Amino acid sequence: MFKPVKKTRVYEEIVAKIKEMIEQGRLKSGDQLPTERELSEVFKVSRSSVREALRTLESQKFLESRQGDGTYIARQPIEMLVTPLASAILTEKDSLMELFEMRRLIEPQLAYLAAERATPEEVAEMESILDRQADQVSKGETGMDVDKTFHDSLVGATKNTILIRIMDMLMDSLTESRDKYLQGEGRPERSLSRHREILVAIKAGDRKLAARIMREHLEDIENGLFGAGGKEESKQSGREGGI
């Protein structure tokens, strides 16, 4: 039950301190950070520890490095935007229907953006994914992992980093419900058919059609999972057993 406590590395303490200063508004978007030497003197640590902390913060999109000009607080630190939503998703698992409502709000727009922005290479990748899904379904399998891969690929085609992060968290929360839906007779085939329709619309650049089919696809899933009176049923089942 209990595990050893990990010792915090020096650079992790620096990362935590700078994040805290951003959250408190002491460092604002566009502010320039002191130099590595100045930070090492302020924090009383080595420059290598400062350098590692800055690299970590930059990879998390809190900082942006401008060659020859220094390091700045990012205009929109992505983690600060996504983390509160992630916390809500992770703590509200007792309301499955609310997660599906959120999905219905977001995913049709994702399909819309994918139809607008997907490159030929991304379309080819989605076609390859659906070929794998078709192969699994033909063997009597649910194709659940490939099903998720298709949705991930579609989200990636939007080129919107924040939406990618949000959907990654949301889809993780719906893993069990996706598996339950695909266990039903004929459902893997219906899911594959809808995916193909969505991809045809994306390939044609028809944004409205892609969004409409995605919305219908999500409604199919909700009807399969919840049936009549789905909202009350799903909330009750969520409270009793989680997603």
C-alpha positions in Angstrom: 0.0 0.0 0.0 2.7 2.4 0.9 5.7 3.2 -1.3 9.0 5.0 -0.6 8.8 8.8 -1.0 10.8 10.0 -3.9 13.4 12.7 -3.2 12.7 15.9 -5.1 15.5 16.9 -7.4 16.8 20.5 -7.3 15.6 21.3 -10.8 12.1 20.1 -9.9 12.0 22.5 -7.0 12.9 25.4 -9.4 10.2 24.2 -11.8 7.6 24.3 -8.9 8.7 27.7 -7.8 8.5 29.3 -11.2 5.0 27.7 -11.8 3.9 29.0 -8.4 5.1 32.5 -9.4 3.1 32.3 -12.7 0.0 31.1 -10.9 0.2 33.9 -8.4 0.6 36.5 -11.1 4.1 37.5 -10.0 5.3 36.4 -13.4 3.0 37.3 -16.3 2.8 36.2 -20.0 5.5 38.1 -21.9 7.7 38.7 -18.9 11.4 38.0 -19.5 13.2 35.8 -17.0 16.5 36.7 -15.5 19.6 34.9 -17.0 20.7 31.5 -16.0 23.5 33.0 -13.9 21.1 35.4 -12.1 18.6 32.6 -11.4 21.3 30.4 -10.0 22.3 33.1 -7.7 18.8 33.8 -6.6 17.9 30.2 -6.0 21.3 29.3 -4.6 21.7 26.4 -7.0 24.0 25.4 -9.9 23.5 26.7 -13.4 23.0 23.1 -14.6 20.0 22.8 -12.3 18.6 26.0 -13.6 19.2 25.0 -17.2 17.3 21.7 -16.6 14.4 23.5 -15.0 14.1 25.9 -17.9 14.2 23.1 -20.4 11.4 21.3 -18.5 9.2 24.4 -18.3 9.8 25.1 -22.0 8.7 21.6 -22.9 5.5 22.1 -20.9 4.9 25.3 -22.8 5.2 27.6 -19.8 8.3 29.3 -21.3 9.4 30.2 -24.7 13.1 30.7 -25.7 13.9 33.5 -28.2 17.3 33.0 -29.8 19.6 35.8 -28.9 17.0 37.5 -26.8 16.4 35.4 -23.7 13.6 33.3 -22.1 10.1 34.6 -21.7 6.9 33.5 -20.0 4.7 31.9 -22.7 1.8 34.0 -24.0 -0.7 31.2 -23.1 0.9 28.5 -20.9 -1.1 25.5 -22.1 -0.8 23.5 -18.9 -2.4 26.3 -17.0 -5.4 26.2 -19.3 -5.8 22.4 -19.5 -5.0 21.3 -15.9 -8.2 22.7 -14.2 -10.3 21.0 -16.8 -8.3 17.8 -16.4 -9.0 17.9 -12.7 -12.7 18.3 -13.3 -12.7 15.3 -15.7 -10.9 13.1 -13.3 -13.1 14.0 -10.3 -16.4 14.0 -12.0 -16.4 10.4 -13.3 -19.7 9.7 -11.5 -21.5 11.6 -14.2 -21.0 9.6 -17.4 -23.8 11.5 -19.3 -22.1 14.8 -18.6 -18.9 13.5 -20.1 -20.8 12.5 -23.2 -22.5 15.9 -23.3 -19.1 17.5 -23.3 -18.0 15.1 -26.0 -21.0 16.0 -28.2 -20.1 19.7 -27.8 -16.4 19.2 -28.8 -16.0 16.3 -31.2 -18.3 17.6 -34.1 -16.2 20.7 -34.1 -13.0 18.6 -34.1 -14.3 16.8 -37.2 -15.1 20.2 -38.8 -11.5 21.4 -38.2 -10.1 18.1 -39.4 -11.9 18.5 -42.7 -10.5 22.0 -43.0 -6.9 21.2 -41.9 -6.0 17.6 -42.5 -3.1 17.0 -44.8 -3.0 14.3 -47.5 -0.6 12.4 -45.2 -2.9 12.6 -42.3 -5.9 11.4 -44.4 -3.7 8.5 -45.6 -2.9 7.6 -42.0 -6.6 7.6 -41.1 -7.3 5.4 -44.1 -4.7 3.0 -42.9 -6.2 3.0 -39.4 -9.6 2.2 -40.7 -8.1 -0.7 -42.8 -6.8 -2.1 -39.5 -10.1 -1.6 -37.8 -11.9 -3.4 -40.7 -9.5 -6.3 -40.4 -10.1 -6.7 -36.7 -13.8 -6.4 -37.0 -13.9 -9.0 -39.8 -12.2 -11.4 -37.4 -15.0 -10.9 -34.8 -13.0 -8.5 -32.6 -14.2 -5.2 -31.3 -11.3 -3.1 -32.6 -11.5 -0.9 -29.6 -7.8 0.2 -29.6 -7.9 1.0 -33.3 -11.3 2.8 -32.8 -9.5 5.1 -30.3 -6.5 5.5 -32.6 -8.8 6.8 -35.3 -10.3 9.5 -33.0 -6.8 10.4 -31.8 -5.6 10.8 -35.4 -8.7 13.0 -36.2 -8.0 15.2 -33.2 -4.3 15.5 -34.2 -5.4 16.8 -37.7 -6.9 19.8 -36.1 -3.4 21.1 -35.1 -4.9 22.5 -31.9 -2.6 21.6 -29.0 -5.2 22.5 -26.3 -7.9 20.4 -27.9 -5.5 17.5 -28.3 -4.7 17.6 -24.6 -8.4 17.9 -23.6 -9.5 15.1 -25.8 -6.7 12.8 -24.6 -7.9 13.2 -21.0 -11.6 12.9 -21.9 -11.1 9.7 -24.0 -9.1 8.1 -21.2 -12.1 8.7 -18.9 -14.4 6.9 -21.4 -12.3 3.8 -22.0 -14.7 1.4 -20.1 -17.8 2.9 -21.7 -16.3 2.6 -25.2 -15.4 -1.1 -24.5 -19.0 -1.7 -23.2 -20.5 -0.1 -26.3 -18.4 -2.1 -28.8 -19.3 -5.4 -27.1 -22.8 -5.1 -28.5 -23.8 -7.1 -31.6 -23.3 -5.2 -34.8 -21.8 -2.2 -33.0 -18.1 -2.6 -34.2 -19.5 -2.7 -37.8 -21.6 0.4 -37.2 -18.7 2.2 -35.6 -16.4 1.4 -38.6 -19.1 2.5 -41.1 -19.5 5.9 -39.3 -15.7 6.3 -39.2 -15.6 5.7 -43.0 -18.3 8.3 -43.6 -16.5 10.8 -41.5 -13.3 10.2 -43.3 -15.0 10.6 -46.7 -16.2 14.0 -45.6 -12.8 15.0 -44.2 -11.1 13.9 -47.5 -13.6 16.0 -49.4 -13.0 19.0 -47.2 -16.7 19.1 -46.3 -16.6 20.5 -42.8 -20.3 20.7 -42.1 -20.9 17.1 -43.3 -18.0 15.8 -41.2 -19.4 17.6 -38.1 -22.9 16.3 -38.8 -21.8 12.7 -39.2 -19.7 12.9 -36.0 -22.7 14.2 -34.1 -24.8 11.3 -35.4 -22.0 8.8 -34.5 -21.9 10.1 -30.9 -25.7 9.9 -30.7 -25.6 6.3 -31.9 -23.1 5.5 -29.1 -25.2 7.2 -26.4 -28.4 5.4 -27.6 -26.5 2.1 -27.5 -25.2 2.8 -24.0 -28.1 4.5 -22.3 -31.3 3.7 -24.4 -34.5 5.4 -23.4 -34.3 7.7 -20.4 -30.5 7.6 -20.8 -29.6 10.6 -18.7 -31.1 9.5 -15.4 -30.0 5.9 -16.1 -26.4 6.9 -16.9 -26.0 9.2 -13.9 -27.3 6.5 -11.5 -25.1 3.8 -13.0 -22.1 6.1 -12.8 -22.7 6.8 -9.1 -23.0 3.0 -8.4 -20.0 1.7 -10.4 -18.1 4.5 -12.1 -17.2 4.6 -15.8 
